[in-house]
Amino acid sequence: MKNYEACIAALDAERSGDWERAHQLVGNLDTPEAAWVHAYLHRVEGDLGNAGYWYARADKPQCQDSLEMEWTAIRTRLSAGA
């Protein structure tokens, strides 16, 4: 599975309620896109410290938008680049 495909699959898994699967899909990927998804996932679970680490790895500021808005932004960006 390519990086973008894995990231999209992770977002879709989280959306369907399978956070663990989502985390597993991006956990071993070393790309800015995967780090962004990883940050989002830790935000979902409420671990803002860990999310901050992953936002830094993604070279993104910590998101202040709603989770829904961030999910949509990531999904749109990944779909455009896939």
Backbone bond lengths (Angstrom), bond angles and torsions (degrees), N, CA, C in turn:
res aa  C-N    CA-C-N  psi(-1)  N-CA   C-N-CA  omega(-1)  CA-C   N-CA-C  phi
1 M - - - 1.454 - - 1.530 108.17 -
2 K 1.318 116.72 129.41 1.455 121.38 179.51 1.525 110.28 -70.59
3 N 1.333 115.10 161.52 1.460 121.33 -177.47 1.529 112.50 -53.19
4 Y 1.328 117.67 -53.63 1.462 119.92 -177.64 1.524 110.62 -62.74
5 E 1.314 116.34 -40.57 1.469 119.94 179.35 1.525 110.81 -61.89
6 A 1.331 116.75 -41.94 1.465 120.78 179.10 1.525 110.77 -65.61
7 C 1.322 116.58 -39.33 1.465 120.43 179.09 1.526 111.11 -66.04
8 I 1.320 116.58 -43.33 1.464 120.62 177.72 1.526 110.01 -64.00
9 A 1.327 116.65 -42.82 1.466 120.47 178.19 1.527 110.48 -61.51
10 A 1.330 117.25 -37.28 1.463 120.91 178.43 1.523 110.88 -64.98
11 L 1.321 116.84 -44.82 1.468 119.70 177.74 1.523 111.12 -61.32
12 D 1.314 115.75 -42.08 1.462 119.80 -179.81 1.531 111.33 -67.14
13 A 1.337 116.85 -37.14 1.465 120.32 177.40 1.528 110.49 -64.54
14 E 1.324 116.33 -43.90 1.467 119.55 178.20 1.521 110.36 -62.18
15 R 1.309 116.06 -41.90 1.470 120.74 -178.98 1.528 110.58 -61.84
16 S 1.333 116.43 -33.34 1.469 119.46 -179.41 1.533 112.42 -88.29
17 G 1.340 116.74 5.10 1.457 120.43 174.48 1.513 115.90 97.80
18 D 1.327 117.70 6.25 1.468 120.37 -178.32 1.536 110.08 -106.43
19 W 1.346 115.36 73.08 1.459 121.19 -178.14 1.529 111.17 -59.40
20 E 1.319 117.05 -42.29 1.473 120.73 -177.97 1.527 111.11 -59.15
21 R 1.313 117.05 -45.50 1.472 121.38 178.36 1.523 109.88 -62.82
22 A 1.319 116.87 -43.01 1.462 120.98 178.82 1.525 110.25 -58.61
23 H 1.312 116.06 -46.78 1.465 121.09 -179.34 1.522 110.73 -63.78
24 Q 1.309 116.30 -39.52 1.465 121.14 178.99 1.532 111.04 -63.18
25 L 1.309 117.10 -39.79 1.465 121.28 -177.30 1.524 112.73 -63.92
26 V 1.328 118.25 -34.87 1.470 120.02 -178.04 1.525 113.13 -104.07
27 G 1.317 117.01 -7.70 1.457 120.97 -173.56 1.510 115.86 -58.17
28 N 1.316 118.06 -32.43 1.465 120.62 -177.00 1.518 113.53 -108.55
29 L 1.322 117.09 8.02 1.462 120.35 178.20 1.521 109.37 -89.28
30 D 1.319 116.25 137.73 1.461 121.00 -177.62 1.524 109.80 -117.03
31 T 1.324 115.57 66.90 1.461 121.42 178.21 1.526 108.35 -134.79
32 P 1.317 117.60 157.28 1.468 119.15 177.21 1.527 112.82 -59.65
33 E 1.316 116.85 -36.71 1.465 120.23 179.77 1.524 111.19 -63.86
34 A 1.316 116.19 -45.53 1.466 120.39 178.99 1.527 110.73 -64.97
35 A 1.330 116.53 -37.90 1.464 119.77 177.93 1.525 110.78 -63.97
36 W 1.330 116.98 -36.81 1.468 120.49 178.32 1.527 110.35 -64.86
37 V 1.323 116.47 -45.42 1.468 119.96 177.42 1.525 109.48 -62.58
38 H 1.325 116.39 -42.13 1.461 121.76 179.85 1.534 109.92 -59.58
39 A 1.333 116.72 -43.83 1.466 121.23 178.07 1.523 110.46 -60.06
40 Y 1.320 115.23 -47.05 1.467 120.34 178.99 1.532 110.43 -57.39
41 L 1.324 116.97 -45.03 1.466 120.51 -178.35 1.527 111.61 -60.88
42 H 1.331 116.80 -40.40 1.465 118.97 179.01 1.526 111.23 -71.71
43 R 1.311 117.11 -28.87 1.468 120.39 172.02 1.525 110.06 -64.00
44 V 1.324 116.39 -42.89 1.469 121.20 178.94 1.523 110.27 -57.41
45 E 1.324 116.77 -42.69 1.466 119.58 -177.86 1.527 112.54 -80.70
46 G 1.339 117.02 -3.94 1.458 120.22 177.60 1.510 114.92 86.94
47 D 1.328 117.94 9.21 1.464 122.59 179.63 1.531 108.55 -93.63
48 L 1.334 115.80 79.45 1.457 120.48 -173.46 1.525 113.13 -69.63
49 G 1.321 117.94 -29.33 1.461 120.59 176.46 1.517 111.15 -64.00
50 N 1.315 116.41 -47.33 1.461 121.39 177.99 1.525 110.16 -66.35
51 A 1.323 116.69 -39.38 1.464 120.35 176.92 1.524 109.86 -58.92
52 G 1.323 117.43 -42.39 1.463 121.34 179.38 1.514 112.38 -58.76
53 Y 1.321 116.22 -41.16 1.468 120.63 176.88 1.526 110.36 -58.65
54 W 1.330 116.59 -45.94 1.461 120.59 -176.95 1.522 112.19 -72.62
55 Y 1.335 117.93 -32.65 1.469 119.02 173.63 1.524 109.53 -61.99
56 A 1.323 117.21 -41.56 1.466 120.44 178.01 1.526 110.58 -62.11
57 R 1.324 117.15 -42.01 1.473 120.69 177.54 1.521 111.42 -63.20
58 A 1.324 116.49 -31.45 1.468 121.75 179.49 1.527 111.46 -84.34
59 D 1.332 117.00 -5.50 1.467 123.01 -175.65 1.528 110.65 59.33
60 K 1.329 115.11 43.42 1.465 122.66 179.82 1.530 108.56 -125.95
61 P 1.333 116.90 146.71 1.470 118.12 172.57 1.528 109.63 -70.55
62 Q 1.325 116.26 155.31 1.461 118.66 176.42 1.519 108.82 -61.30
63 C 1.298 115.85 129.67 1.457 121.79 -175.68 1.524 110.71 -72.04
64 Q 1.315 115.40 134.57 1.462 121.83 176.78 1.528 111.65 -108.72
65 D 1.328 116.44 -4.33 1.460 121.31 179.33 1.526 110.11 -74.12
66 S 1.304 116.36 170.37 1.460 120.49 175.07 1.529 109.05 -64.37
67 L 1.314 115.75 158.51 1.465 120.10 176.90 1.521 110.54 -58.92
68 E 1.311 116.73 -40.37 1.466 121.04 179.88 1.531 111.17 -61.31
69 M 1.327 115.86 -43.83 1.466 119.28 179.79 1.526 111.03 -65.41
70 E 1.325 116.41 -40.58 1.461 118.57 179.79 1.521 110.69 -67.48
71 W 1.332 117.42 -43.17 1.467 120.58 178.54 1.526 109.42 -55.41
72 T 1.321 116.38 -46.48 1.462 121.26 -178.73 1.522 111.03 -63.93
73 A 1.324 117.54 -42.04 1.469 121.07 179.37 1.525 111.25 -62.70
74 I 1.324 116.72 -44.68 1.467 120.11 179.87 1.524 109.99 -65.53
75 R 1.308 116.12 -47.60 1.480 120.66 -177.34 1.528 110.75 -61.37
76 T 1.326 117.29 -41.36 1.462 121.60 178.82 1.520 110.55 -63.71
77 R 1.328 116.31 -45.85 1.474 120.75 179.99 1.524 110.93 -62.77
78 L 1.302 117.25 -45.34 1.464 120.57 -179.00 1.522 111.30 -66.30
79 S 1.305 117.18 -40.06 1.469 120.49 179.72 1.521 111.07 -64.84
80 A 1.322 117.10 -35.42 1.464 121.08 178.94 1.525 111.48 -70.53
81 G 1.340 115.94 -29.66 1.457 119.40 -176.46 1.509 114.80 -97.13
82 A 1.315 117.05 -7.70 1.473 120.52 -176.19 1.513 111.74 -75.10
